[in-house]
Amino acid sequence: MSISSAAGARFGRWALEHCGLHAAALGERLSGGNSNVTELVTTAMGRAVLRRPPDAALSASAANGVRREYRVLRAVEGQVRAPRALGLCDDADVIGQPFVLTDFVDGVSIRDRLPDAYLQYPEPLTAVGFELVDALADVHRVDWGGTGLGTAAPHDYVPRQVERWLRARTDDPVRALPALERVAAWLLRELPAHRPAALIHGDYHLDNTLFDRSRPVLRAIIDWELATVGDPLADLALMLAFWGPRPLAEPGFDFVQRVTRSATVVPRETLAERWASRTGIGTERLQYYRVFALWRLAAIVEGAFVLYCRGQVSDDYSRHLEHDVPALLEEAETLVRMQ
């Protein structure tokens, strides 16, 4: 989405009036796709970040993710490593969509390889793993009562998610995915008896963090549009599902956290134990939650493949979902068989 000079002027006036930012102007797009779009903002006082719904939003309620992100960032300020929320614009007349402004965090998104500066440190990937679980534990220790995200049944996050996304996919199919229903039935049948509740990020993995450019220290957790009150083991399990060796030769979303895809990285079990020691939450059913995390991701992103099949989007991300979604479901079924 490009904006007109008139919209740019409206944005500048809004940023000055609501955030005290002088000479604010939209700059380059930093990321975008199935989740909220991130754009650089330049101001007389330095840089900021704008977050808005994607150009091809999956639903008319996509702006709810922007509002949710703003509320969560305000609630966790000073408690977790995250950008500081500067303001929320709910008026679509300003630039065409609602948006949230946050502080700019100078950091690097680690994907295929570690920054060269990290190589001077002993076992830098281990340090990255410890940073990931420590920062996540901080999220799960937040008093979620103050976030405004309370739910009537926070302990039933897993079954509600399974029922919600299974319904979404069966109501709007573009291809047969029999594993989607098989794994969903297994998840509902094998529900853990005890399911904790905490503030959760909802899409936690290395790619949704920013690290220091010169040393293996996590600077900020980003992309909070899926945050809610739910089962913290789902957050941990998603990150660990992408950590280390995976059971398929060509796994789905192979690009996510690829730098950690090595047999020599610190074991998942070690990271899980470290997280458990900081949260006081047991990880006995972690394999179950890995299945859930992979299944839920597959069910959600299939929505982008629906748009691709209908010609509403044509980007590489959506195109590759033809492989990625079935592969995620195959990996989930493989983990079920390994139980």
C-alpha positions in Angstrom: 0.0 0.0 0.0 1.4 3.4 -1.0 -0.1 6.6 0.4 -0.8 9.9 -1.2 0.9 13.1 -0.3 -2.4 14.2 1.3 -2.4 11.0 3.5 1.3 11.6 4.3 0.4 15.1 5.5 -2.5 13.8 7.6 -0.1 11.2 9.1 2.4 13.9 10.0 -0.3 16.0 11.7 -1.6 12.9 13.6 1.9 11.9 14.8 2.6 15.4 16.1 -0.8 15.8 17.8 -1.0 12.4 19.4 2.6 11.3 19.9 4.6 14.6 19.9 6.6 13.5 16.9 7.7 16.4 14.7 8.2 16.0 10.9 7.0 12.4 11.0 7.0 10.7 7.6 6.5 7.1 6.4 9.7 5.5 5.0 10.6 2.0 3.8 8.6 -1.1 4.5 10.5 -3.4 6.9 8.3 -6.4 6.6 4.9 -7.5 5.6 2.8 -10.5 4.5 0.3 -12.6 6.4 0.8 -10.7 9.6 0.8 -7.0 10.2 3.0 -4.8 8.0 5.9 -3.0 9.5 7.1 0.3 8.1 9.8 2.7 9.2 8.9 6.2 10.3 11.4 9.0 10.3 10.9 12.0 12.6 12.9 15.0 13.7 13.6 13.2 16.9 14.7 9.9 15.4 13.1 6.8 14.0 9.8 5.1 14.9 7.9 2.1 13.6 4.3 1.9 12.2 2.4 -1.4 12.3 -0.8 -1.8 10.2 -2.9 -4.7 8.8 -1.6 -6.4 5.7 -2.5 -5.1 2.2 -4.5 -8.3 1.6 -6.0 -8.8 5.0 -7.4 -12.2 5.7 -10.6 -10.8 7.3 -12.4 -7.5 7.9 -11.4 -7.7 11.5 -7.7 -7.7 10.7 -7.4 -4.2 12.4 -8.2 -5.9 15.7 -4.6 -7.2 15.7 -3.3 -3.7 15.6 -5.5 -2.7 18.5 -4.5 -5.8 20.4 -0.8 -5.2 19.8 -1.1 -1.6 21.2 -3.0 -2.8 24.4 -0.5 -5.5 25.0 2.6 -3.3 24.5 1.2 -0.7 26.8 0.5 -3.4 29.5 3.9 -5.1 29.3 6.0 -1.9 29.2 8.9 -2.2 31.6 8.2 -5.9 32.3 9.3 -7.6 29.1 11.7 -6.8 26.2 9.4 -5.2 23.7 9.1 -2.0 21.7 7.3 0.9 23.6 3.9 1.8 22.2 3.7 5.5 21.3 0.1 5.7 20.0 -2.9 4.0 18.3 -4.8 5.5 15.4 -8.2 4.0 15.0 -9.2 6.5 12.3 -8.8 4.8 8.9 -9.2 8.2 7.2 -5.6 9.1 8.2 -3.7 6.7 5.9 -6.4 4.2 4.9 -6.1 1.7 7.8 -5.8 1.8 11.6 -2.2 1.6 12.8 0.0 1.7 15.9 3.2 3.6 16.3 6.0 2.1 18.4 9.6 3.0 19.3 12.3 1.9 16.9 14.5 -0.9 18.3 17.9 -1.1 16.6 18.5 -4.8 16.3 19.0 -7.6 13.8 16.5 -10.3 12.8 18.5 -13.6 12.8 17.4 -16.1 10.2 19.9 -18.1 8.1 23.2 -17.2 9.9 24.5 -15.5 13.0 26.0 -12.0 12.8 29.8 -12.2 12.3 30.3 -10.4 15.6 28.7 -13.3 17.5 31.5 -15.7 16.4 33.9 -14.2 19.0 31.6 -15.6 21.8 31.8 -19.2 23.0 28.7 -21.2 21.9 26.7 -18.2 20.6 23.7 -20.3 19.5 23.4 -21.6 23.0 23.3 -18.0 24.2 20.7 -17.2 21.7 18.6 -20.2 22.9 18.9 -19.1 26.5 17.9 -15.5 25.6 14.8 -16.8 23.8 13.5 -18.9 26.7 14.4 -16.3 29.3 12.6 -13.5 27.5 9.6 -15.8 26.9 9.5 -16.7 30.6 9.3 -13.0 31.4 6.2 -12.7 29.2 4.6 -15.7 30.9 5.2 -14.1 34.3 3.3 -10.9 33.5 0.1 -10.4 35.5 -2.3 -10.8 32.6 -5.2 -9.3 34.6 -3.8 -5.9 33.7 -3.6 -6.5 30.0 -7.3 -6.2 29.1 -7.0 -9.6 27.4 -8.9 -11.5 30.1 -11.1 -14.4 28.9 -13.9 -16.3 30.5 -12.1 -19.6 30.0 -8.3 -18.9 29.9 -7.5 -22.6 30.7 -9.4 -23.8 27.7 -7.2 -22.1 25.2 -6.1 -25.3 23.4 -9.5 -26.8 22.7 -10.9 -23.5 21.7 -8.1 -22.9 19.3 -8.5 -26.4 17.8 -12.3 -25.9 17.3 -11.9 -22.4 16.0 -9.3 -23.1 13.3 -10.8 -26.5 12.3 -14.1 -24.8 11.7 -12.4 -22.0 9.7 -10.7 -24.4 7.4 -13.6 -26.8 6.9 -16.0 -23.9 6.2 -13.7 -22.4 3.6 -11.7 -25.2 1.9 -9.6 -25.1 -1.3 -8.0 -28.5 -1.0 -8.3 -31.8 0.9 -6.2 -31.9 4.1 -7.2 -35.1 5.9 -4.4 -34.8 8.4 -5.9 -31.5 9.6 -8.9 -33.4 10.9 -7.0 -36.4 12.1 -4.6 -34.4 14.2 -7.4 -32.2 15.5 -9.2 -35.2 16.8 -6.1 -36.5 18.5 -5.5 -33.1 20.2 -9.0 -33.0 21.6 -8.8 -36.6 22.7 -5.4 -36.3 24.4 -5.9 -32.9 26.2 -3.7 -32.6 29.2 -5.6 -32.6 32.5 -3.8 -29.5 33.7 -3.6 -26.5 31.4 -2.0 -23.3 32.8 -3.0 -19.8 31.7 -0.7 -16.8 31.1 -0.2 -13.9 28.8 1.2 -15.5 25.6 2.7 -14.0 22.4 1.0 -16.4 20.1 3.7 -16.6 17.4 6.9 -16.9 19.3 10.1 -17.9 17.5 13.5 -16.4 16.7 12.2 -14.7 13.6 9.9 -12.6 15.7 12.7 -11.1 17.9 15.4 -8.5 17.4 18.9 -9.3 18.7 21.8 -6.9 19.5 24.0 -6.5 16.5 27.3 -7.1 18.3 26.5 -9.7 21.0 24.0 -12.5 21.5 21.5 -10.5 23.6 17.8 -10.3 22.8 16.7 -6.7 22.5 13.0 -7.0 21.7 10.1 -9.4 21.0 8.1 -8.0 18.1 4.9 -8.8 16.2 2.4 -9.0 19.1 -0.9 -9.1 17.1 -1.7 -12.7 18.1 -1.1 -12.1 21.8 -3.8 -13.3 24.2 -4.3 -15.1 27.5 -3.8 -18.8 26.9 -1.5 -21.8 27.5 2.1 -20.7 27.8 3.3 -24.1 26.8 2.0 -23.4 23.3 4.4 -20.5 23.0 7.4 -22.5 24.3 6.4 -25.5 22.0 6.3 -23.4 18.8 9.8 -22.0 19.4 11.1 -25.5 20.2 9.3 -27.1 17.3 11.6 -25.0 15.0 14.7 -25.5 17.2 17.2 -28.1 16.3 16.7 -31.2 14.0 13.2 -31.8 12.6 11.8 -35.2 11.6 11.2 -34.3 7.9 13.8 -33.9 5.3 11.9 -31.0 3.8 9.9 -29.5 6.7 7.3 -26.9 6.4 8.5 -23.3 7.0 12.1 -24.5 6.8 13.2 -20.8 6.7 11.9 -20.1 10.2 14.7 -20.2 12.7 16.9 -21.9 10.2 20.2 -20.9 11.9 19.2 -23.2 14.8 18.6 -26.3 12.5 21.7 -28.2 13.7 22.3 -31.4 15.6 24.9 -29.6 17.7 22.6 -26.9 19.2 21.6 -27.0 22.8 18.9 -29.7 23.2 15.2 -28.7 23.3 15.0 -30.4 26.7 17.7 -28.1 28.2 15.8 -25.0 27.0 12.5 -26.3 28.3 14.0 -27.0 31.7 15.4 -23.5 31.8 12.0 -22.0 31.0 10.3 -24.3 33.6 12.7 -23.2 36.3 11.8 -19.5 35.6 8.1 -20.0 35.3 7.4 -22.8 37.8 5.4 -24.6 35.0 6.0 -28.3 34.3 6.8 -29.4 30.8 5.9 -33.1 31.0 3.5 -32.9 28.0 5.7 -30.8 25.8 5.5 -33.2 22.9 1.7 -32.8 22.9 2.2 -29.0 22.7 4.7 -29.3 19.8 2.0 -31.2 17.9 -0.5 -28.5 18.8 1.8 -25.7 17.8 2.5 -27.2 14.3 -1.1 -28.0 13.7 -2.3 -24.5 14.7 0.2 -22.8 12.5 -0.8 -25.0 9.6 -4.5 -24.3 10.1 -3.9 -20.5 10.4 -1.6 -20.0 7.4 -3.8 -22.2 5.2 -6.0 -19.0 5.2 -3.3 -17.3 3.1 -3.2 -20.2 0.7 -7.0 -19.8 0.3 -6.4 -16.2 -0.8 -3.6 -17.3 -3.2 -5.8 -19.9 -4.8 -8.5 -17.3 -5.3 -6.0 -14.9 -6.9 -6.2 -12.3 -4.1 -2.5 -12.6 -3.3 0.5 -13.8 -5.5 3.6 -13.5 -3.2 6.2 -16.2 -2.7 5.1 -16.8 0.9 1.6 -17.7 0.0 2.7 -19.7 -3.0 5.0 -21.9 -0.9 2.1 -22.8 1.4 1.1 -25.4 -1.1 4.1 -27.4 0.4 4.4 -25.8 3.8 0.9 -26.5 5.2 0.8 -30.3 4.3 4.4 -30.6 5.6 3.6 -29.0 8.9 0.7 -31.4 9.3 2.9 -34.4 8.3 5.4 -33.3 11.0 2.7 -33.1 13.6 1.5 -36.6 12.7 5.1 -37.8 12.9 5.3 -36.4 16.4 2.0 -38.1 17.4 3.5 -41.4 16.3 6.6 -40.8 18.4 4.5 -40.3 21.6 
